[in-house]
Amino acid sequence: MAPGERYEELCDELLASPGVSIGRALSNEGLMVGGKLFAFQRRDNFVVKLPVDRVAEVVGSGDGVVAVMGTRVMKQWVELPPSADWSSYANESCAFVRALTAGGAS
C-alpha cells in the first residue's frame, strides 16, 4: 500500500476516537486531539509527537529519526519511514498529546 493510502486509512481509524480531528499546525495538515497536532504525513513518512525520552528510544531502535523542520530540530517529534508501525506510534502519540491537553500543558 502506498504511504498516502496508508495515511488516509490511519486517519479514518483515528478520527473515530473521541476528540480527534483534522487540523493545521506547524505548517502541516494532520491529526489533532484537544486542538493540538499529534501526527501528520511528511512526504512518504509519518511524523508523531512523543516525550523526548521516547523519541530517543525510537531513534535508538532505528525506527525513526528526530524530525527537522527547516533548520529547527524538533525534540519531541519523530519521523517514521513507511516500514515503521505507524498505527502503534499514532495511538501512542494521541494518548501522549491527549494527556498534555488534559493537564493544561502544551
Secondary structure, DSSP 8 states (H G I E B T S, - for coil): --HHHHHHHHHHHHHTSTTEEEEEETTEEEEEETTEEEEEEETTEEEEE--HHHHHHHHHHTS-EEEEETTEEEEEEEEE-TTS-HHHHHHHHHHHHHHHHHHT--
